[in-house]
Amino acid sequence: MSRLARPADRIATGSVLLVRRLGARAAAWCARGRRTDLTGWKAALGVIARLLLLALGVYVLARLVRALPALMWLLSTGWTLASWRAGRAAAEESEETPAEQLVDSPRGDVRAATVEWVWERIGDRQGVHLRDLLAHAHAHGMFEGLEVAEFRAHLERWDIPVRARVRVRGLGVTVGIHRDDLEGLVSPSPTPVVQDAA
């Protein structure tokens, strides 16, 4: 391996992570534009408007770079530095031994605690939306810096089932966890159930 191969690999890895992170954030931002008080195509108007804003931003940036080619140097430098940092974080994570990973976050304990917490947030309803779970977690200093898409990926890695459409009384329909999918994971205390989720 040449001396430049490792830094190049780190920048490439960091670039992939940045693209995924930016894509997840853009998707989550667009998804938040969906109106829960409307149905059909009217509910999606906010999402469409946000997609158009993103497209307009890309177009304006492309026009700026065409008009001021020197701006490309600044953008390239910023991207390379951000990729370098993201690649370093990924390299540090991969250097941990499996034993260290188990000590730092025992999978069974984390999963059991997460399932209990989800049951608490569901309460007497049929389900809970991921955005509400994440807002509650952020308010208590947990899962900080995670977007809904990243949070969903963590839950699915812990084998906690997530549905694309869960209806919660008074909050509409969006991605969430349905009570029926948790039944086999941990038995909750008996609570009255109101039929409000699909």
N, C-alpha and C positions, 0 to 999 in steps of 0.2 A: 504494500500500500504506500503510495507516495505521500509526501508531507502535506500536500494540499487536499488529499482525499478526505481526511477526517473533518477539516473545517467545511469543505464543500458538502459533505454528508450531513453535518450539523445544520447548515443553512437550509439544505433541501428538506430535512425533517421538520425544521422550524417553519418553513414556508407552508408545508402541508398542514401542520397544526394551525397556523394562522388562518389559512383558507377555510378550514373546517370551523374554527371558532367564529370567524366573521360570517360565514354562511349560516351557522346556527343562530347567531344573534340577529341577522337580517331576517331569517325565517320567523323567529320568535317575535320580532318587532312587527312584522307584517301580520302575523296571526293575532296579535293584540288589537288590531284594527277591526276585527270581526265584531259586529254588533250582536249582543245576546238578546236584545229586546225586539229584534226583527227576525224575519224568516226569509228563506229563498235567496234570490240574487241581491235583494236590498241589504241583507245582513253582510254580504261580501263586499259591499262598496268601499268600506274602510280599508280592507285588504288590498283591493285594486288600486285605491288612491295611494297607499304606501308603496306598492310595487312601482307605480308610475313615478313617485318621488325618487325612489332608488335609481330607476332608469334615467331620470333627468339628472341626478347627481353624477352618474357615470358619464353621461353625455357632456355635461359641463366640464368635468375634469378632463375628458379627452380633448375638448376644444381648447382648454387652457394649455394643455401640453403641446398641442399643435401650434398654438400662438406663441408660446414661450418654451421652446425645446429644453432650455436650461433647467426648467422645473423638473424634468425627468430625472436629472441627477439627484435632486433633493428627495424625490419620491423613492428612487431606487436605494439611496443611502438609508432612508428611514425604514424601508421594508427589510433591507438586509440586516440592520441592527435589531429590529423586532424579531426577525427569523432566528438570528443568532441567540437572542435571549430565550426564545421559546424552545429552540433546539437544546440549549444548555439544561433547561428544566427537564426536558424529556430524557436527556442523557443521565441526569442525576437520579431520576426515578428508576431507569433501567439498571443502574448500578447497584440498587438495593438487592440483597440476597433474598430468596424466598422466605427464609427464616425471619429476617428483619421485617418483611412485609406482614407476616403473620403476627409478629409481636406488636407492630404498630396498629394494625386494624384487624382483629380476629373476625373473620367473615361471619361466623355463626352469630356472635354477639351483636355485631352491627346490624345484621339482617333482622334478628329477633327484635331489637330495639326499634328499628325502622318500622317493622310491621305493627308493633304495638302503638307507635306514634300515629301511624296511618289510621288504625282503628279508632284512636281517640279523636282524630280530626273528622272521621266519618260520623261518629256519634250515632244518632238515630236516623240518619239519611241513608240513601242507597249508594252514595259514592262521594268522592271528593275530587276536585280539579287539581291538576298538578301546579297550576299557577298559584292557587290558594295555599297548597302545601308549602311551596317554595317561599311564598311571602311570609308565612308563619315561621318557617325555618330561619329566614333572613332576620326576622324580628327578634329571634332568640340566638343569633350569632352562629347559626349552623349553615352549612352549604354555601358560604359566602362566595360571591363571584361566579356562581353557576347560573346559567340560563335554563329555561324550561327544557330545551332539547338535551342539554348535557345532564340535567337532573333525571330526565326520563331514561337516558342511557345507563346511568348509575343504578336506577331501580331495576331495570331489565337485567343488568349484570348480576344483581342479587336475586334474580328469579322472582321478582315482584311484578305480577302482571299489570300492564298498562293498556287501557283501551283508547282508541282514537276519538271515540265519542261517548261521553258520560254526561247524562242529564242530572243536574243537581237543582233541587227546588229553589227558585228565585235567582239562580245564577246562570241559567242557560245550559248549553251543551258545548263541551270542548274536551280536550284530552284529559284523562283522569284515571282514577282507580275505582273500580266497581266493587261493592261489598261482596257480591257473589264470588268474585275471583279470589277473595282473601279467605273464604270460609275454611279451606283446608290448611291454611298456613298457621293461624293462631286462633283459638276459640275466644271470641270476645265475651264480655259480660252480657247477659241478656238485656237487650234494649228494644223498645218498640220500633218497628220499621215502618216508615211511610213510603209508599210506592211513588217515587218521583224520578227514577232514573231508568234509562233505556238499557 
